[in-house]
Amino acid sequence: MLVSLQLGSLISPAYACGCGAMVPSRDSQVSVDRETSVVGWDGRTEQIVMRLTVRGDAPEAAWIMPVPHRASVELGDPGLFSELSVLTEPELVTRHYFWPRSHDWPFSASGNVGDGAAAPSAAAPSVEVVGRERLGPFDVARLAATDPEALEKWLRDNGFDLPDRLATALKPYVDQKWEYVAIRLAPRESGTRLVGTLDPLRLRFASDRLVYPMRLSKLASTPQQLGLYVLAPHRMEPRGSIGGDTPEVTFAGRIDPRSAVDDTTALRELTGEKPVFLTAIEQSFPYPERIDGDHQLRAAAADTLYRPKVYENRLLTVGGIPAWVLSLLAAVLVAAVAALLVLRARRRRAVPGTVPPPASAPTR
């Protein structure tokens, strides 16, 4: 599975992530080790479920994410990520070999058989607070803004101390009349640091196209690695590389949460228990400054299935005994039987036969 997103620095001490910007409190550091994203889209509504794993010495941090339409925010189910990880596991294919290798008996004392390879009106104020709530460890503010500088000022006034460059980076979203979700990340207990895997957040907003915000990642100073689980009616693909390497599909298949063998409670909640097509996508951004837009995803030409294979090499055995040992034993047995038959034949030829008496002379 998913599919993860490796994150690099925005400008010290801030950090960029695939669809937002992360900034710690003053005189502290924070980094996002991993961001896993699940994107669901039914043609009318888009959902993004994100889970961050962070480390550092910051008592709190801020994260801002642009969205094309007004969004609702709630806590997500952590089980969603483990469910998708199981569903997208590579197919295990066992390949047998006959002769022992260096790690097999008798070359290795361990005796192991094998190992695996494993939008507001003109009259609206510059910044409009459309909602604010507390969700677990998160203080969530949903904003609409027509002026990037006013947005930055509001965030500063409300405890989100963002770098100056962010106002410029946000301007394209303001021009498109996008809105924002600004979130203060804080530990559950005061006096502790912001570290570990945070509760996932689930954003939902109207959208007639599937878009994944990426523009803010151009502020990162280290390479970015994007990973997405995409749940949609068909196999999906990015319209372009947006300045990164060519996107790679690592899994594509139709899944039905109602008939899944494994427990998929979180997945059923996200999809409404409807069969969907799951596409896992990975992409590298070795030069984040080249990112020139947001990912827009479209249906592929065909719902072609793809599942990677992981090959496990195992020594061929019969009843737990290496086949090469049995073959050698069989060869020895055949040779012994053949030698015995030859020996018996030779003994039979060596035994003297009965000499008949001489014929008597005829009498006269």
C-alpha positions in Angstrom: 0.0 0.0 0.0 -0.4 2.1 0.2 1.6 3.8 -0.6 3.8 7.0 2.0 5.1 10.5 1.6 8.6 11.4 2.8 8.9 15.0 3.8 11.7 17.5 3.7 12.3 21.0 5.2 10.4 24.0 3.9 12.6 26.7 5.3 14.1 26.2 8.7 12.4 25.6 11.0 9.3 24.9 8.9 8.6 21.8 6.9 6.7 21.1 3.7 4.5 18.1 3.0 2.7 16.8 -0.1 -0.5 18.8 0.4 0.3 21.4 3.0 2.9 23.2 5.1 4.1 22.3 8.5 5.6 24.9 10.9 6.6 24.4 14.5 6.4 26.9 17.4 9.1 29.4 17.9 12.6 28.2 18.9 11.7 24.6 18.3 12.1 22.0 15.6 9.8 19.4 14.1 10.0 17.1 11.1 7.5 14.8 9.5 9.0 11.4 8.9 6.0 10.0 7.1 2.7 11.1 5.7 0.3 8.5 4.4 -2.6 9.7 2.3 -5.8 8.0 1.2 -7.9 9.8 -1.5 -11.5 8.8 -2.1 -13.6 10.3 -4.9 -17.0 9.3 -6.3 -17.3 11.9 -9.0 -18.9 14.5 -6.7 -17.2 14.4 -3.4 -13.5 14.0 -2.5 -12.2 12.7 0.8 -8.5 12.9 2.0 -7.4 10.9 5.0 -4.0 11.8 6.2 -1.8 10.4 9.0 1.4 12.1 10.1 4.4 10.7 11.9 6.4 13.5 13.5 9.5 13.9 15.7 11.2 16.9 17.2 11.2 19.1 20.3 8.2 21.3 19.4 5.4 21.5 22.0 3.0 22.3 19.1 3.1 23.0 15.4 0.8 24.3 12.7 -0.2 22.7 9.4 -2.1 24.4 6.6 -3.8 22.7 3.6 -5.6 24.3 0.7 -8.8 22.8 -0.6 -10.8 23.8 -3.7 -14.2 24.0 -1.8 -15.4 24.3 1.8 -14.3 21.3 3.7 -15.5 19.4 6.7 -12.9 18.0 9.1 -13.1 15.0 11.4 -10.8 12.4 12.9 -10.1 9.4 10.7 -9.9 5.7 11.6 -6.3 4.5 12.0 -7.4 1.1 10.9 -7.9 2.3 7.3 -4.2 2.3 6.6 -3.5 -1.2 7.9 -6.5 -2.5 5.9 -5.2 -1.0 2.7 -1.7 -2.2 3.4 -3.1 -5.8 3.6 -5.2 -5.4 0.4 -2.3 -4.2 -1.6 0.3 -6.7 -0.4 2.4 -8.1 -3.3 1.5 -11.6 -4.5 3.9 -14.2 -3.0 5.3 -16.5 -5.6 7.4 -19.5 -4.5 10.2 -20.6 -6.9 12.0 -23.9 -6.1 15.5 -24.7 -6.9 17.0 -28.2 -6.9 20.7 -28.1 -5.8 21.6 -26.6 -2.4 23.0 -23.1 -2.1 25.4 -21.6 0.4 22.8 -21.1 3.1 21.4 -24.7 2.8 22.7 -27.9 4.4 25.3 -29.2 4.1 27.0 -25.8 3.4 25.2 -24.1 6.3 24.9 -25.6 9.8 21.5 -23.9 10.3 19.9 -26.3 7.9 17.5 -23.6 6.6 15.7 -24.7 3.5 15.4 -21.2 1.9 14.8 -17.6 2.5 12.3 -15.1 1.1 12.9 -12.1 -1.0 11.1 -10.4 0.1 -15.0 30.5 -2.9 -16.2 33.9 -1.3 -17.9 36.9 -3.0 -16.1 40.3 -3.6 -17.9 41.8 -0.6 -16.7 39.1 1.8 -14.0 40.0 4.3 -10.3 39.2 3.4 -10.4 36.3 5.8 -13.6 34.5 6.8 -13.6 31.9 9.6 -16.1 29.3 8.4 -15.6 26.9 11.3 -13.4 26.1 14.2 -13.4 23.0 16.4 -11.3 20.8 18.6 -10.7 17.2 17.3 -8.6 15.1 19.6 -5.1 16.7 19.7 -6.0 19.1 16.9 -7.3 22.7 16.9 -8.9 23.0 13.5 -9.8 26.3 11.8 -11.5 26.3 8.4 -10.8 29.5 6.5 -11.8 31.3 3.3 -9.5 34.1 2.2 -9.2 36.5 -0.8 -5.9 38.0 0.2 -2.8 35.8 1.0 -1.3 38.5 3.2 -4.5 38.8 5.2 -4.6 35.0 5.5 -1.0 35.0 6.8 -1.8 37.8 9.3 -4.9 36.0 10.6 -2.8 32.8 11.1 -0.1 34.7 12.9 -2.7 36.4 15.2 -4.2 33.1 16.1 -1.0 31.3 16.9 0.1 30.0 13.5 3.5 31.6 13.0 4.1 30.9 9.4 7.2 31.9 7.3 7.0 35.0 5.0 7.5 32.9 1.9 4.3 31.0 2.5 2.1 34.1 1.6 3.6 34.0 -1.9 3.2 30.3 -2.2 -0.5 30.5 -1.2 -1.3 33.2 -3.8 -2.3 30.8 -6.6 -4.8 29.2 -4.3 -6.2 32.5 -3.3 -6.5 33.5 -6.9 -8.5 30.3 -7.6 -10.7 31.1 -4.6 -9.7 28.0 -2.8 -10.2 27.7 1.0 -7.9 26.4 3.7 -7.8 24.1 6.6 -5.4 25.4 9.3 -4.6 23.0 12.1 -2.7 23.4 15.3 -1.0 20.1 16.2 -0.5 19.6 19.9 0.2 16.7 22.2 -2.7 15.3 24.3 -0.9 16.2 27.5 0.6 19.6 28.2 4.3 19.7 28.8 5.1 16.9 26.3 6.6 17.1 22.9 5.0 16.6 19.5 6.3 13.3 18.5 5.1 9.9 17.2 2.2 9.0 14.9 -0.7 11.4 15.2 -4.4 10.6 14.9 -5.4 10.7 11.2 -7.5 13.6 9.9 -10.3 13.1 7.4 -11.2 16.0 5.1 -14.3 16.0 2.9 -15.2 18.6 0.2 -17.2 18.8 -3.0 -15.2 18.4 -6.2 -16.1 17.4 -9.7 -12.5 16.4 -10.3 -9.9 14.5 -8.3 -7.2 16.8 -7.2 -4.4 16.4 -4.7 -2.7 19.7 -3.6 1.1 19.6 -4.1 2.1 23.1 -5.0 3.4 24.0 -1.5 5.9 21.2 -1.7 8.0 23.3 -4.0 9.2 25.1 -0.9 10.9 22.0 0.4 14.7 21.8 0.3 15.0 18.0 0.3 13.7 15.4 -2.2 10.1 14.4 -1.7 8.5 11.0 -2.1 4.8 10.9 -2.7 2.6 7.9 -2.1 -1.2 7.8 -2.6 -4.0 5.3 -2.2 -6.7 6.4 -4.6 -10.2 5.0 -4.3 -12.5 5.8 -7.3 -14.9 4.2 -9.7 -12.0 3.4 -12.1 -8.3 3.1 -12.3 -6.8 6.6 -11.9 -3.6 8.2 -13.2 -2.1 11.6 -12.8 -2.5 13.9 -15.8 1.2 14.9 -15.6 4.4 14.6 -13.5 4.1 18.3 -12.3 7.9 18.6 -12.1 8.7 15.2 -10.6 9.7 11.8 -12.0 7.2 9.8 -13.9 4.5 8.5 -11.5 4.5 4.7 -11.0 1.4 2.6 -10.3 2.3 0.0 -7.7 -1.1 -1.6 -7.4 -4.4 -1.5 -9.4 -7.4 -3.7 -8.6 -11.1 -3.6 -7.9 -12.0 -4.3 -4.3 -15.3 -5.0 -2.6 -15.3 -4.2 1.1 -18.4 -6.3 1.6 -16.8 -9.5 0.5 -13.3 -8.9 1.8 -11.9 -11.8 3.9 -10.1 -9.4 6.2 -11.8 -6.9 8.5 -12.3 -3.7 6.5 -14.5 -1.7 8.8 -12.7 1.6 8.2 -12.6 1.0 4.4 -16.4 0.3 4.3 -17.0 3.6 6.2 -15.0 5.5 3.7 -16.5 3.9 0.5 -20.0 3.4 1.8 -19.6 -0.3 1.3 -19.5 0.1 -2.5 -17.1 -1.7 -4.7 -14.3 0.6 -5.8 -11.1 0.5 -7.8 -8.0 1.0 -5.8 -4.9 2.5 -7.4 -1.7 2.9 -5.5 0.7 5.5 -6.9 4.3 6.4 -6.0 6.3 9.4 -7.3 9.6 10.9 -6.5 10.4 14.6 -6.6 14.2 14.9 -6.5 14.0 18.6 -7.2 11.0 20.0 -5.3 11.5 23.5 -6.6 10.4 22.2 -10.0 6.9 21.4 -8.8 4.6 23.5 -10.9 1.1 22.6 -9.8 -1.3 20.2 -8.1 -1.9 16.7 -9.1 -5.1 16.2 -11.1 -6.0 12.6 -11.6 -8.2 11.1 -14.3 -9.5 7.7 -15.3 -7.1 5.6 -17.1 -7.9 4.2 -20.6 -8.7 0.8 -19.1 -9.2 -0.7 -15.7 -6.1 -2.8 -16.1 -5.3 -4.9 -13.1 -1.8 -4.9 -11.6 -0.3 -6.5 -8.5 3.4 -6.8 -7.9 5.0 -10.1 -7.2 7.5 -11.0 -4.5 9.4 -14.1 -5.2 10.5 -16.5 -2.5 13.2 -19.0 -3.4 12.9 -22.4 -1.6 14.9 -25.6 -1.8 12.8 -28.3 -3.4 11.8 -30.9 -0.8 9.7 -34.0 -0.6 8.2 -34.8 2.8 10.7 -32.3 4.3 13.7 -34.0 2.8 15.7 -32.1 0.1 14.9 -33.6 -3.3 18.6 -33.6 -4.2 19.3 -35.9 -1.2 16.5 -38.3 -2.3 17.7 -38.3 -5.9 21.2 -39.2 -4.7 19.9 -41.9 -2.5 17.8 -43.2 -5.4 20.8 -43.2 -7.6 22.8 -45.1 -5.1 20.0 -47.6 -4.7 19.7 -48.1 -8.4 23.4 -48.5 -8.7 23.4 -51.0 -5.9 20.6 -53.1 -7.4 22.4 -53.0 -10.8 25.6 -54.1 -9.3 23.8 -56.9 -7.4 22.2 -58.1 -10.6 25.5 -58.1 -12.5 27.2 -60.0 -9.6 24.5 -62.7 -9.6 24.8 -63.1 -13.4 28.5 -63.6 -13.1 28.1 -66.2 -10.3 25.7 -68.2 -12.4 28.2 -68.4 -15.3 31.0 -69.4 -12.9 29.2 -72.6 -11.6 30.5 -75.9 -13.5 27.9 -77.8 -15.4 27.1 -81.6 -15.3 29.4 -83.6 -17.7 27.4 -86.4 -19.5 28.9 -90.0 -19.4 30.8 -91.0 -22.6 28.8 -93.0 -25.1 29.5 -96.8 -25.1 31.0 -98.3 -28.2 28.7 -100.4 -30.3 29.0 -104.1 -29.9 29.6 -106.4 -32.6 
